[in-house]
Amino acid sequence: MTGILFVCTGNMYRSPLAAAFFRARLDASGITNWVVDSAGTWTQPGQPVPPETIRAAARFGVNVENHLTQLISTELLSRFDLVIVMEQGHKEALDLEFPFARHKLYLISQVADQMVYDVVDPMQSGQDINVLASDLYKLVEKGCQAICRLAGGTSISNST
């Protein structure tokens, strides 16, 4: 079974949204047997996402109400074929702490846009969560085929 993990810092905004958008894309294509999840590099496990994340997700027809934060770990990383991170710093930190996973770590901007840039944390940048959600939605849509290829899975249809 193919597994994709999206990673950000706190696992409260970026990675849960990206995972939900990607899962919805798979579901729309009839692919239900892939595991899609998210985690944080620096988070308190078991925390719900903020209400603004739930509202932002709902604007795109996805539900993250039941999401609880989880911290990245060796066990978690070992269960996934592909790990998509939001920032270059995440990739560098995971490279150092979990060298066994180095071959499956990719920056979302590189996968979707073939450019290196960070999808910034709204807690640090002050970016509106709705703008962030829109940006992530576009990145996931644009990078969907490449994500599927990198994960070793099949292509999915372009229609949503």
Phi and psi in radians as a Rosetta constraint file:
Dihedral C 1 N 2 CA 2 C 2 CIRCULARHARMONIC -1.332 0.35
Dihedral N 2 CA 2 C 2 N 3 CIRCULARHARMONIC 2.412 0.35
Dihedral C 2 N 3 CA 3 C 3 CIRCULARHARMONIC -2.328 0.35
Dihedral N 3 CA 3 C 3 N 4 CIRCULARHARMONIC 2.350 0.35
Dihedral C 3 N 4 CA 4 C 4 CIRCULARHARMONIC -2.222 0.35
Dihedral N 4 CA 4 C 4 N 5 CIRCULARHARMONIC 2.259 0.35
Dihedral C 4 N 5 CA 5 C 5 CIRCULARHARMONIC -2.021 0.35
Dihedral N 5 CA 5 C 5 N 6 CIRCULARHARMONIC 2.223 0.35
Dihedral C 5 N 6 CA 6 C 6 CIRCULARHARMONIC -1.747 0.35
Dihedral N 6 CA 6 C 6 N 7 CIRCULARHARMONIC 2.369 0.35
Dihedral C 6 N 7 CA 7 C 7 CIRCULARHARMONIC -2.260 0.35
Dihedral N 7 CA 7 C 7 N 8 CIRCULARHARMONIC 2.363 0.35
Dihedral C 7 N 8 CA 8 C 8 CIRCULARHARMONIC -2.355 0.35
Dihedral N 8 CA 8 C 8 N 9 CIRCULARHARMONIC -2.761 0.35
Dihedral C 8 N 9 CA 9 C 9 CIRCULARHARMONIC -1.459 0.35
Dihedral N 9 CA 9 C 9 N 10 CIRCULARHARMONIC -1.106 0.35
Dihedral C 9 N 10 CA 10 C 10 CIRCULARHARMONIC -1.653 0.35
Dihedral N 10 CA 10 C 10 N 11 CIRCULARHARMONIC -0.157 0.35
Dihedral C 10 N 11 CA 11 C 11 CIRCULARHARMONIC 1.029 0.35
Dihedral N 11 CA 11 C 11 N 12 CIRCULARHARMONIC 0.606 0.35
Dihedral C 11 N 12 CA 12 C 12 CIRCULARHARMONIC -2.097 0.35
Dihedral N 12 CA 12 C 12 N 13 CIRCULARHARMONIC -0.317 0.35
Dihedral C 12 N 13 CA 13 C 13 CIRCULARHARMONIC -2.240 0.35
Dihedral N 13 CA 13 C 13 N 14 CIRCULARHARMONIC -1.305 0.35
Dihedral C 13 N 14 CA 14 C 14 CIRCULARHARMONIC -1.149 0.35
Dihedral N 14 CA 14 C 14 N 15 CIRCULARHARMONIC -1.003 0.35
Dihedral C 14 N 15 CA 15 C 15 CIRCULARHARMONIC -1.179 0.35
Dihedral N 15 CA 15 C 15 N 16 CIRCULARHARMONIC -0.663 0.35
Dihedral C 15 N 16 CA 16 C 16 CIRCULARHARMONIC -1.127 0.35
Dihedral N 16 CA 16 C 16 N 17 CIRCULARHARMONIC -0.645 0.35
Dihedral C 16 N 17 CA 17 C 17 CIRCULARHARMONIC -1.153 0.35
Dihedral N 17 CA 17 C 17 N 18 CIRCULARHARMONIC -0.852 0.35
Dihedral C 17 N 18 CA 18 C 18 CIRCULARHARMONIC -1.035 0.35
Dihedral N 18 CA 18 C 18 N 19 CIRCULARHARMONIC -0.751 0.35
Dihedral C 18 N 19 CA 19 C 19 CIRCULARHARMONIC -1.105 0.35
Dihedral N 19 CA 19 C 19 N 20 CIRCULARHARMONIC -0.741 0.35
Dihedral C 19 N 20 CA 20 C 20 CIRCULARHARMONIC -1.152 0.35
Dihedral N 20 CA 20 C 20 N 21 CIRCULARHARMONIC -0.704 0.35
Dihedral C 20 N 21 CA 21 C 21 CIRCULARHARMONIC -1.137 0.35
Dihedral N 21 CA 21 C 21 N 22 CIRCULARHARMONIC -0.734 0.35
Dihedral C 21 N 22 CA 22 C 22 CIRCULARHARMONIC -1.181 0.35
Dihedral N 22 CA 22 C 22 N 23 CIRCULARHARMONIC -0.739 0.35
Dihedral C 22 N 23 CA 23 C 23 CIRCULARHARMONIC -1.036 0.35
Dihedral N 23 CA 23 C 23 N 24 CIRCULARHARMONIC -0.754 0.35
Dihedral C 23 N 24 CA 24 C 24 CIRCULARHARMONIC -1.095 0.35
Dihedral N 24 CA 24 C 24 N 25 CIRCULARHARMONIC -0.669 0.35
Dihedral C 24 N 25 CA 25 C 25 CIRCULARHARMONIC -1.117 0.35
Dihedral N 25 CA 25 C 25 N 26 CIRCULARHARMONIC -0.761 0.35
Dihedral C 25 N 26 CA 26 C 26 CIRCULARHARMONIC -1.097 0.35
Dihedral N 26 CA 26 C 26 N 27 CIRCULARHARMONIC -0.814 0.35
Dihedral C 26 N 27 CA 27 C 27 CIRCULARHARMONIC -1.018 0.35
Dihedral N 27 CA 27 C 27 N 28 CIRCULARHARMONIC -0.735 0.35
Dihedral C 27 N 28 CA 28 C 28 CIRCULARHARMONIC -1.115 0.35
Dihedral N 28 CA 28 C 28 N 29 CIRCULARHARMONIC -0.425 0.35
Dihedral C 28 N 29 CA 29 C 29 CIRCULARHARMONIC -1.634 0.35
Dihedral N 29 CA 29 C 29 N 30 CIRCULARHARMONIC 0.052 0.35
Dihedral C 29 N 30 CA 30 C 30 CIRCULARHARMONIC 1.423 0.35
Dihedral N 30 CA 30 C 30 N 31 CIRCULARHARMONIC 0.232 0.35
Dihedral C 30 N 31 CA 31 C 31 CIRCULARHARMONIC -1.710 0.35
Dihedral N 31 CA 31 C 31 N 32 CIRCULARHARMONIC 1.874 0.35
Dihedral C 31 N 32 CA 32 C 32 CIRCULARHARMONIC -2.012 0.35
Dihedral N 32 CA 32 C 32 N 33 CIRCULARHARMONIC -0.057 0.35
Dihedral C 32 N 33 CA 33 C 33 CIRCULARHARMONIC -1.720 0.35
Dihedral N 33 CA 33 C 33 N 34 CIRCULARHARMONIC 0.163 0.35
Dihedral C 33 N 34 CA 34 C 34 CIRCULARHARMONIC -1.597 0.35
Dihedral N 34 CA 34 C 34 N 35 CIRCULARHARMONIC 2.574 0.35
Dihedral C 34 N 35 CA 35 C 35 CIRCULARHARMONIC -1.692 0.35
Dihedral N 35 CA 35 C 35 N 36 CIRCULARHARMONIC 2.179 0.35
Dihedral C 35 N 36 CA 36 C 36 CIRCULARHARMONIC -2.228 0.35
Dihedral N 36 CA 36 C 36 N 37 CIRCULARHARMONIC 2.208 0.35
Dihedral C 36 N 37 CA 37 C 37 CIRCULARHARMONIC -2.566 0.35
Dihedral N 37 CA 37 C 37 N 38 CIRCULARHARMONIC -3.136 0.35
Dihedral C 37 N 38 CA 38 C 38 CIRCULARHARMONIC -2.517 0.35
Dihedral N 38 CA 38 C 38 N 39 CIRCULARHARMONIC 2.794 0.35
Dihedral C 38 N 39 CA 39 C 39 CIRCULARHARMONIC -2.707 0.35
Dihedral N 39 CA 39 C 39 N 40 CIRCULARHARMONIC 2.971 0.35
Dihedral C 39 N 40 CA 40 C 40 CIRCULARHARMONIC -2.160 0.35
Dihedral N 40 CA 40 C 40 N 41 CIRCULARHARMONIC 2.610 0.35
Dihedral C 40 N 41 CA 41 C 41 CIRCULARHARMONIC -1.410 0.35
Dihedral N 41 CA 41 C 41 N 42 CIRCULARHARMONIC -0.366 0.35
Dihedral C 41 N 42 CA 42 C 42 CIRCULARHARMONIC -2.635 0.35
Dihedral N 42 CA 42 C 42 N 43 CIRCULARHARMONIC 1.521 0.35
Dihedral C 42 N 43 CA 43 C 43 CIRCULARHARMONIC -2.574 0.35
Dihedral N 43 CA 43 C 43 N 44 CIRCULARHARMONIC 2.820 0.35
Dihedral C 43 N 44 CA 44 C 44 CIRCULARHARMONIC -1.630 0.35
Dihedral N 44 CA 44 C 44 N 45 CIRCULARHARMONIC 1.980 0.35
Dihedral C 44 N 45 CA 45 C 45 CIRCULARHARMONIC -1.063 0.35
Dihedral N 45 CA 45 C 45 N 46 CIRCULARHARMONIC 2.571 0.35
Dihedral C 45 N 46 CA 46 C 46 CIRCULARHARMONIC 1.525 0.35
Dihedral N 46 CA 46 C 46 N 47 CIRCULARHARMONIC 0.187 0.35
Dihedral C 46 N 47 CA 47 C 47 CIRCULARHARMONIC -1.581 0.35
Dihedral N 47 CA 47 C 47 N 48 CIRCULARHARMONIC 2.449 0.35
Dihedral C 47 N 48 CA 48 C 48 CIRCULARHARMONIC -1.317 0.35
Dihedral N 48 CA 48 C 48 N 49 CIRCULARHARMONIC 2.774 0.35
Dihedral C 48 N 49 CA 49 C 49 CIRCULARHARMONIC -1.277 0.35
Dihedral N 49 CA 49 C 49 N 50 CIRCULARHARMONIC 2.679 0.35
Dihedral C 49 N 50 CA 50 C 50 CIRCULARHARMONIC -1.153 0.35
Dihedral N 50 CA 50 C 50 N 51 CIRCULARHARMONIC 2.699 0.35
Dihedral C 50 N 51 CA 51 C 51 CIRCULARHARMONIC -0.965 0.35
Dihedral N 51 CA 51 C 51 N 52 CIRCULARHARMONIC -0.598 0.35
Dihedral C 51 N 52 CA 52 C 52 CIRCULARHARMONIC -1.168 0.35
Dihedral N 52 CA 52 C 52 N 53 CIRCULARHARMONIC -0.502 0.35
Dihedral C 52 N 53 CA 53 C 53 CIRCULARHARMONIC -1.226 0.35
Dihedral N 53 CA 53 C 53 N 54 CIRCULARHARMONIC -0.724 0.35
Dihedral C 53 N 54 CA 54 C 54 CIRCULARHARMONIC -1.064 0.35
Dihedral N 54 CA 54 C 54 N 55 CIRCULARHARMONIC -0.787 0.35
Dihedral C 54 N 55 CA 55 C 55 CIRCULARHARMONIC -1.146 0.35
Dihedral N 55 CA 55 C 55 N 56 CIRCULARHARMONIC -0.733 0.35
Dihedral C 55 N 56 CA 56 C 56 CIRCULARHARMONIC -1.104 0.35
Dihedral N 56 CA 56 C 56 N 57 CIRCULARHARMONIC -0.724 0.35
Dihedral C 56 N 57 CA 57 C 57 CIRCULARHARMONIC -1.118 0.35
Dihedral N 57 CA 57 C 57 N 58 CIRCULARHARMONIC -0.744 0.35
Dihedral C 57 N 58 CA 58 C 58 CIRCULARHARMONIC -1.055 0.35
Dihedral N 58 CA 58 C 58 N 59 CIRCULARHARMONIC -0.553 0.35
Dihedral C 58 N 59 CA 59 C 59 CIRCULARHARMONIC -1.082 0.35
Dihedral N 59 CA 59 C 59 N 60 CIRCULARHARMONIC -0.378 0.35
Dihedral C 59 N 60 CA 60 C 60 CIRCULARHARMONIC -1.873 0.35
Dihedral N 60 CA 60 C 60 N 61 CIRCULARHARMONIC 0.208 0.35
Dihedral C 60 N 61 CA 61 C 61 CIRCULARHARMONIC 1.351 0.35
Dihedral N 61 CA 61 C 61 N 62 CIRCULARHARMONIC 0.349 0.35
Dihedral C 61 N 62 CA 62 C 62 CIRCULARHARMONIC -2.078 0.35
Dihedral N 62 CA 62 C 62 N 63 CIRCULARHARMONIC 2.737 0.35
Dihedral C 62 N 63 CA 63 C 63 CIRCULARHARMONIC -2.086 0.35
Dihedral N 63 CA 63 C 63 N 64 CIRCULARHARMONIC 2.147 0.35
Dihedral C 63 N 64 CA 64 C 64 CIRCULARHARMONIC -2.078 0.35
Dihedral N 64 CA 64 C 64 N 65 CIRCULARHARMONIC 0.301 0.35
Dihedral C 64 N 65 CA 65 C 65 CIRCULARHARMONIC -1.007 0.35
Dihedral N 65 CA 65 C 65 N 66 CIRCULARHARMONIC -0.603 0.35
Dihedral C 65 N 66 CA 66 C 66 CIRCULARHARMONIC -1.614 0.35
Dihedral N 66 CA 66 C 66 N 67 CIRCULARHARMONIC 0.047 0.35
Dihedral C 66 N 67 CA 67 C 67 CIRCULARHARMONIC -1.197 0.35
Dihedral N 67 CA 67 C 67 N 68 CIRCULARHARMONIC 2.345 0.35
Dihedral C 67 N 68 CA 68 C 68 CIRCULARHARMONIC -2.149 0.35
Dihedral N 68 CA 68 C 68 N 69 CIRCULARHARMONIC 2.418 0.35
Dihedral C 68 N 69 CA 69 C 69 CIRCULARHARMONIC -1.094 0.35
Dihedral N 69 CA 69 C 69 N 70 CIRCULARHARMONIC 2.594 0.35
Dihedral C 69 N 70 CA 70 C 70 CIRCULARHARMONIC -2.451 0.35
Dihedral N 70 CA 70 C 70 N 71 CIRCULARHARMONIC 2.555 0.35
Dihedral C 70 N 71 CA 71 C 71 CIRCULARHARMONIC -1.582 0.35
Dihedral N 71 CA 71 C 71 N 72 CIRCULARHARMONIC 2.413 0.35
Dihedral C 71 N 72 CA 72 C 72 CIRCULARHARMONIC -1.066 0.35
Dihedral N 72 CA 72 C 72 N 73 CIRCULARHARMONIC 2.517 0.35
Dihedral C 72 N 73 CA 73 C 73 CIRCULARHARMONIC -2.692 0.35
Dihedral N 73 CA 73 C 73 N 74 CIRCULARHARMONIC 2.894 0.35
Dihedral C 73 N 74 CA 74 C 74 CIRCULARHARMONIC -1.006 0.35
Dihedral N 74 CA 74 C 74 N 75 CIRCULARHARMONIC -0.811 0.35
Dihedral C 74 N 75 CA 75 C 75 CIRCULARHARMONIC -1.067 0.35
Dihedral N 75 CA 75 C 75 N 76 CIRCULARHARMONIC -0.778 0.35
Dihedral C 75 N 76 CA 76 C 76 CIRCULARHARMONIC -1.143 0.35
Dihedral N 76 CA 76 C 76 N 77 CIRCULARHARMONIC -0.848 0.35
Dihedral C 76 N 77 CA 77 C 77 CIRCULARHARMONIC -1.037 0.35
Dihedral N 77 CA 77 C 77 N 78 CIRCULARHARMONIC -0.626 0.35
Dihedral C 77 N 78 CA 78 C 78 CIRCULARHARMONIC -1.201 0.35
Dihedral N 78 CA 78 C 78 N 79 CIRCULARHARMONIC -0.298 0.35
Dihedral C 78 N 79 CA 79 C 79 CIRCULARHARMONIC -1.498 0.35
Dihedral N 79 CA 79 C 79 N 80 CIRCULARHARMONIC -0.111 0.35
Dihedral C 79 N 80 CA 80 C 80 CIRCULARHARMONIC -2.060 0.35
Dihedral N 80 CA 80 C 80 N 81 CIRCULARHARMONIC 2.543 0.35
Dihedral C 80 N 81 CA 81 C 81 CIRCULARHARMONIC -1.430 0.35
Dihedral N 81 CA 81 C 81 N 82 CIRCULARHARMONIC -0.467 0.35
Dihedral C 81 N 82 CA 82 C 82 CIRCULARHARMONIC -2.526 0.35
Dihedral N 82 CA 82 C 82 N 83 CIRCULARHARMONIC 2.430 0.35
Dihedral C 82 N 83 CA 83 C 83 CIRCULARHARMONIC -2.200 0.35
Dihedral N 83 CA 83 C 83 N 84 CIRCULARHARMONIC 2.100 0.35
Dihedral C 83 N 84 CA 84 C 84 CIRCULARHARMONIC -1.883 0.35
Dihedral N 84 CA 84 C 84 N 85 CIRCULARHARMONIC 2.104 0.35
Dihedral C 84 N 85 CA 85 C 85 CIRCULARHARMONIC -1.875 0.35
Dihedral N 85 CA 85 C 85 N 86 CIRCULARHARMONIC 2.805 0.35
Dihedral C 85 N 86 CA 86 C 86 CIRCULARHARMONIC -1.605 0.35
Dihedral N 86 CA 86 C 86 N 87 CIRCULARHARMONIC -0.477 0.35
Dihedral C 86 N 87 CA 87 C 87 CIRCULARHARMONIC -2.301 0.35
Dihedral N 87 CA 87 C 87 N 88 CIRCULARHARMONIC 2.626 0.35
Dihedral C 87 N 88 CA 88 C 88 CIRCULARHARMONIC -1.003 0.35
Dihedral N 88 CA 88 C 88 N 89 CIRCULARHARMONIC -0.638 0.35
Dihedral C 88 N 89 CA 89 C 89 CIRCULARHARMONIC -1.072 0.35
Dihedral N 89 CA 89 C 89 N 90 CIRCULARHARMONIC -0.607 0.35
Dihedral C 89 N 90 CA 90 C 90 CIRCULARHARMONIC -1.121 0.35
Dihedral N 90 CA 90 C 90 N 91 CIRCULARHARMONIC -0.793 0.35
Dihedral C 90 N 91 CA 91 C 91 CIRCULARHARMONIC -1.086 0.35
Dihedral N 91 CA 91 C 91 N 92 CIRCULARHARMONIC -0.797 0.35
Dihedral C 91 N 92 CA 92 C 92 CIRCULARHARMONIC -1.087 0.35
Dihedral N 92 CA 92 C 92 N 93 CIRCULARHARMONIC -0.768 0.35
Dihedral C 92 N 93 CA 93 C 93 CIRCULARHARMONIC -1.127 0.35
Dihedral N 93 CA 93 C 93 N 94 CIRCULARHARMONIC -0.761 0.35
Dihedral C 93 N 94 CA 94 C 94 CIRCULARHARMONIC -1.198 0.35
Dihedral N 94 CA 94 C 94 N 95 CIRCULARHARMONIC -0.640 0.35
Dihedral C 94 N 95 CA 95 C 95 CIRCULARHARMONIC -0.965 0.35
Dihedral N 95 CA 95 C 95 N 96 CIRCULARHARMONIC -0.781 0.35
Dihedral C 95 N 96 CA 96 C 96 CIRCULARHARMONIC -1.286 0.35
Dihedral N 96 CA 96 C 96 N 97 CIRCULARHARMONIC -0.790 0.35
Dihedral C 96 N 97 CA 97 C 97 CIRCULARHARMONIC -1.384 0.35
Dihedral N 97 CA 97 C 97 N 98 CIRCULARHARMONIC -0.531 0.35
Dihedral C 97 N 98 CA 98 C 98 CIRCULARHARMONIC -2.287 0.35
Dihedral N 98 CA 98 C 98 N 99 CIRCULARHARMONIC 1.187 0.35
Dihedral C 98 N 99 CA 99 C 99 CIRCULARHARMONIC -1.037 0.35
Dihedral N 99 CA 99 C 99 N 100 CIRCULARHARMONIC -0.432 0.35
Dihedral C 99 N 100 CA 100 C 100 CIRCULARHARMONIC -1.127 0.35
Dihedral N 100 CA 100 C 100 N 101 CIRCULARHARMONIC -0.364 0.35
Dihedral C 100 N 101 CA 101 C 101 CIRCULARHARMONIC -1.741 0.35
Dihedral N 101 CA 101 C 101 N 102 CIRCULARHARMONIC 0.020 0.35
Dihedral C 101 N 102 CA 102 C 102 CIRCULARHARMONIC -0.896 0.35
Dihedral N 102 CA 102 C 102 N 103 CIRCULARHARMONIC -0.719 0.35
Dihedral C 102 N 103 CA 103 C 103 CIRCULARHARMONIC -1.196 0.35
Dihedral N 103 CA 103 C 103 N 104 CIRCULARHARMONIC -0.236 0.35
Dihedral C 103 N 104 CA 104 C 104 CIRCULARHARMONIC -2.016 0.35
Dihedral N 104 CA 104 C 104 N 105 CIRCULARHARMONIC 0.227 0.35
Dihedral C 104 N 105 CA 105 C 105 CIRCULARHARMONIC -1.682 0.35
Dihedral N 105 CA 105 C 105 N 106 CIRCULARHARMONIC 2.228 0.35
Dihedral C 105 N 106 CA 106 C 106 CIRCULARHARMONIC -2.438 0.35
Dihedral N 106 CA 106 C 106 N 107 CIRCULARHARMONIC 2.519 0.35
Dihedral C 106 N 107 CA 107 C 107 CIRCULARHARMONIC -1.466 0.35
Dihedral N 107 CA 107 C 107 N 108 CIRCULARHARMONIC 2.289 0.35
Dihedral C 107 N 108 CA 108 C 108 CIRCULARHARMONIC -1.011 0.35
Dihedral N 108 CA 108 C 108 N 109 CIRCULARHARMONIC -0.642 0.35
Dihedral C 108 N 109 CA 109 C 109 CIRCULARHARMONIC -1.164 0.35
Dihedral N 109 CA 109 C 109 N 110 CIRCULARHARMONIC -0.607 0.35
Dihedral C 109 N 110 CA 110 C 110 CIRCULARHARMONIC -1.209 0.35
Dihedral N 110 CA 110 C 110 N 111 CIRCULARHARMONIC -0.690 0.35
Dihedral C 110 N 111 CA 111 C 111 CIRCULARHARMONIC -1.189 0.35
Dihedral N 111 CA 111 C 111 N 112 CIRCULARHARMONIC -0.782 0.35
Dihedral C 111 N 112 CA 112 C 112 CIRCULARHARMONIC -1.492 0.35
Dihedral N 112 CA 112 C 112 N 113 CIRCULARHARMONIC -0.687 0.35
Dihedral C 112 N 113 CA 113 C 113 CIRCULARHARMONIC -2.027 0.35
Dihedral N 113 CA 113 C 113 N 114 CIRCULARHARMONIC -0.032 0.35
Dihedral C 113 N 114 CA 114 C 114 CIRCULARHARMONIC 0.958 0.35
Dihedral N 114 CA 114 C 114 N 115 CIRCULARHARMONIC 0.598 0.35
Dihedral C 114 N 115 CA 115 C 115 CIRCULARHARMONIC -2.393 0.35
Dihedral N 115 CA 115 C 115 N 116 CIRCULARHARMONIC 2.657 0.35
Dihedral C 115 N 116 CA 116 C 116 CIRCULARHARMONIC -1.716 0.35
Dihedral N 116 CA 116 C 116 N 117 CIRCULARHARMONIC 1.948 0.35
Dihedral C 116 N 117 CA 117 C 117 CIRCULARHARMONIC -2.712 0.35
Dihedral N 117 CA 117 C 117 N 118 CIRCULARHARMONIC 2.748 0.35
Dihedral C 117 N 118 CA 118 C 118 CIRCULARHARMONIC -1.583 0.35
Dihedral N 118 CA 118 C 118 N 119 CIRCULARHARMONIC 2.506 0.35
Dihedral C 118 N 119 CA 119 C 119 CIRCULARHARMONIC -1.593 0.35
Dihedral N 119 CA 119 C 119 N 120 CIRCULARHARMONIC 1.839 0.35
Dihedral C 119 N 120 CA 120 C 120 CIRCULARHARMONIC -1.267 0.35
Dihedral N 120 CA 120 C 120 N 121 CIRCULARHARMONIC 2.620 0.35
Dihedral C 120 N 121 CA 121 C 121 CIRCULARHARMONIC -1.280 0.35
Dihedral N 121 CA 121 C 121 N 122 CIRCULARHARMONIC 2.172 0.35
Dihedral C 121 N 122 CA 122 C 122 CIRCULARHARMONIC -1.116 0.35
Dihedral N 122 CA 122 C 122 N 123 CIRCULARHARMONIC -0.402 0.35
Dihedral C 122 N 123 CA 123 C 123 CIRCULARHARMONIC -1.200 0.35
Dihedral N 123 CA 123 C 123 N 124 CIRCULARHARMONIC -0.522 0.35
Dihedral C 123 N 124 CA 124 C 124 CIRCULARHARMONIC -1.602 0.35
Dihedral N 124 CA 124 C 124 N 125 CIRCULARHARMONIC -0.654 0.35
Dihedral C 124 N 125 CA 125 C 125 CIRCULARHARMONIC -1.591 0.35
Dihedral N 125 CA 125 C 125 N 126 CIRCULARHARMONIC -0.412 0.35
Dihedral C 125 N 126 CA 126 C 126 CIRCULARHARMONIC 1.382 0.35
Dihedral N 126 CA 126 C 126 N 127 CIRCULARHARMONIC 0.125 0.35
Dihedral C 126 N 127 CA 127 C 127 CIRCULARHARMONIC -1.070 0.35
Dihedral N 127 CA 127 C 127 N 128 CIRCULARHARMONIC 2.429 0.35
Dihedral C 127 N 128 CA 128 C 128 CIRCULARHARMONIC -1.073 0.35
Dihedral N 128 CA 128 C 128 N 129 CIRCULARHARMONIC 2.357 0.35
Dihedral C 128 N 129 CA 129 C 129 CIRCULARHARMONIC -1.097 0.35
Dihedral N 129 CA 129 C 129 N 130 CIRCULARHARMONIC -0.536 0.35
Dihedral C 129 N 130 CA 130 C 130 CIRCULARHARMONIC -1.225 0.35
Dihedral N 130 CA 130 C 130 N 131 CIRCULARHARMONIC -0.621 0.35
Dihedral C 130 N 131 CA 131 C 131 CIRCULARHARMONIC -1.173 0.35
Dihedral N 131 CA 131 C 131 N 132 CIRCULARHARMONIC -0.772 0.35
Dihedral C 131 N 132 CA 132 C 132 CIRCULARHARMONIC -1.022 0.35
Dihedral N 132 CA 132 C 132 N 133 CIRCULARHARMONIC -0.820 0.35
Dihedral C 132 N 133 CA 133 C 133 CIRCULARHARMONIC -1.055 0.35
Dihedral N 133 CA 133 C 133 N 134 CIRCULARHARMONIC -0.751 0.35
Dihedral C 133 N 134 CA 134 C 134 CIRCULARHARMONIC -1.096 0.35
Dihedral N 134 CA 134 C 134 N 135 CIRCULARHARMONIC -0.774 0.35
Dihedral C 134 N 135 CA 135 C 135 CIRCULARHARMONIC -1.075 0.35
Dihedral N 135 CA 135 C 135 N 136 CIRCULARHARMONIC -0.782 0.35
Dihedral C 135 N 136 CA 136 C 136 CIRCULARHARMONIC -1.157 0.35
Dihedral N 136 CA 136 C 136 N 137 CIRCULARHARMONIC -0.696 0.35
Dihedral C 136 N 137 CA 137 C 137 CIRCULARHARMONIC -1.017 0.35
Dihedral N 137 CA 137 C 137 N 138 CIRCULARHARMONIC -0.816 0.35
Dihedral C 137 N 138 CA 138 C 138 CIRCULARHARMONIC -1.103 0.35
Dihedral N 138 CA 138 C 138 N 139 CIRCULARHARMONIC -0.721 0.35
Dihedral C 138 N 139 CA 139 C 139 CIRCULARHARMONIC -1.115 0.35
Dihedral N 139 CA 139 C 139 N 140 CIRCULARHARMONIC -0.753 0.35
Dihedral C 139 N 140 CA 140 C 140 CIRCULARHARMONIC -1.142 0.35
Dihedral N 140 CA 140 C 140 N 141 CIRCULARHARMONIC -0.772 0.35
Dihedral C 140 N 141 CA 141 C 141 CIRCULARHARMONIC -1.051 0.35
Dihedral N 141 CA 141 C 141 N 142 CIRCULARHARMONIC -0.826 0.35
Dihedral C 141 N 142 CA 142 C 142 CIRCULARHARMONIC -1.160 0.35
Dihedral N 142 CA 142 C 142 N 143 CIRCULARHARMONIC -0.655 0.35
Dihedral C 142 N 143 CA 143 C 143 CIRCULARHARMONIC -1.660 0.35
Dihedral N 143 CA 143 C 143 N 144 CIRCULARHARMONIC 0.039 0.35
Dihedral C 143 N 144 CA 144 C 144 CIRCULARHARMONIC -0.961 0.35
Dihedral N 144 CA 144 C 144 N 145 CIRCULARHARMONIC -0.867 0.35
Dihedral C 144 N 145 CA 145 C 145 CIRCULARHARMONIC -1.097 0.35
Dihedral N 145 CA 145 C 145 N 146 CIRCULARHARMONIC -0.739 0.35
Dihedral C 145 N 146 CA 146 C 146 CIRCULARHARMONIC -1.150 0.35
Dihedral N 146 CA 146 C 146 N 147 CIRCULARHARMONIC -0.681 0.35
Dihedral C 146 N 147 CA 147 C 147 CIRCULARHARMONIC -1.068 0.35
Dihedral N 147 CA 147 C 147 N 148 CIRCULARHARMONIC -0.787 0.35
Dihedral C 147 N 148 CA 148 C 148 CIRCULARHARMONIC -1.062 0.35
Dihedral N 148 CA 148 C 148 N 149 CIRCULARHARMONIC -0.769 0.35
Dihedral C 148 N 149 CA 149 C 149 CIRCULARHARMONIC -1.090 0.35
Dihedral N 149 CA 149 C 149 N 150 CIRCULARHARMONIC -0.809 0.35
Dihedral C 149 N 150 CA 150 C 150 CIRCULARHARMONIC -1.100 0.35
Dihedral N 150 CA 150 C 150 N 151 CIRCULARHARMONIC -0.568 0.35
Dihedral C 150 N 151 CA 151 C 151 CIRCULARHARMONIC -1.357 0.35
Dihedral N 151 CA 151 C 151 N 152 CIRCULARHARMONIC -0.137 0.35
Dihedral C 151 N 152 CA 152 C 152 CIRCULARHARMONIC 1.433 0.35
Dihedral N 152 CA 152 C 152 N 153 CIRCULARHARMONIC 0.247 0.35
Dihedral C 152 N 153 CA 153 C 153 CIRCULARHARMONIC -1.641 0.35
Dihedral N 153 CA 153 C 153 N 154 CIRCULARHARMONIC -3.059 0.35
Dihedral C 153 N 154 CA 154 C 154 CIRCULARHARMONIC -1.471 0.35
Dihedral N 154 CA 154 C 154 N 155 CIRCULARHARMONIC 2.827 0.35
Dihedral C 154 N 155 CA 155 C 155 CIRCULARHARMONIC -1.216 0.35
Dihedral N 155 CA 155 C 155 N 156 CIRCULARHARMONIC 2.701 0.35
Dihedral C 155 N 156 CA 156 C 156 CIRCULARHARMONIC -2.061 0.35
Dihedral N 156 CA 156 C 156 N 157 CIRCULARHARMONIC 2.809 0.35
Dihedral C 156 N 157 CA 157 C 157 CIRCULARHARMONIC -1.193 0.35
Dihedral N 157 CA 157 C 157 N 158 CIRCULARHARMONIC 2.658 0.35
Dihedral C 157 N 158 CA 158 C 158 CIRCULARHARMONIC -1.395 0.35
Dihedral N 158 CA 158 C 158 N 159 CIRCULARHARMONIC -0.231 0.35
Dihedral C 158 N 159 CA 159 C 159 CIRCULARHARMONIC -1.449 0.35
Dihedral N 159 CA 159 C 159 N 160 CIRCULARHARMONIC 2.493 0.35
